[in-house]
C-alpha cells in the first residue's frame, strides 16, 4: 500500500488510509496538466511531500475547531496532508498562483475534505486570525514574519503558544538569529528516511496584535 510509509509513523482510520491512498493518483493526474510537483519528484510524493508535511503533526496535535493558515501552499502542502490527519481542524490554504489552487481545490473535493478552504491572494491581504500559520520554505523567516504580522489569535488552545510552524532545510543559523524565542527541531528525530537528515521544523511563538 502507498500509505505504509504514513502508517509507519501515524495511527490512521480506514477513512484516512483511503484518503492518503487517493493522493497518488490525484497528484499524478493533475501534475500531468498543471506542474505543481517537479516531474522527477512525483515518485517521491509520499516521502518528500506528504510525510514532510506531517512533520508538523509530530510536534503538535491540532485541536478540533482550531484555525490553521497555510501560506504559499503550492499544490497543497503542508495543508492537505494535515487536513486529512486533523479532520476537525480548519485549514485555510493561500497561494498567489491561481492555477496551483485549482489543483488544491480539485484534490480537496475528491477527498471530500470539508475542513479546507482556499484563497487566491497574497497572504498580506488575508484578514483572518489563526492559531498557527504553517508553511514549507516559501521565503526567509524575517520576510515571512512581516507577511503574517497581526494574523495570530489571542486565545491559546494548544500546549504550545500560537505562532508559526515552518518546514525548512539547510543551515538556518543566520536567518533565525534575530529571534530569541525560536525553537528548531530536526525531522530526522521523527523520521528514519535519509531525506529528513537536513530537514527542520522551526517554531516561532508570535504575540497577539490588535
Buried (B, 14 or more C-beta within 10 A) or exposed (E): EBBEBBEEBBEBEEEBBEBBEBBBEBBEEBBEEBBBBEEEEBEBBBBBBBBBBBBBBBBBEBEEEBBBBBBBBBBBBBBBBBBBBBBEBBBBBBBBEEEBBBBBBBBBEBBEBEBBBBBBEEBEEBEEBBBBBBBBBBBEBEEBBEBBEEBBBEEBEBEBBBBBBBBBBEEBEEBBEEBEEBBBBBBBEBBEBEBBEEBBBBBBBBEBEE
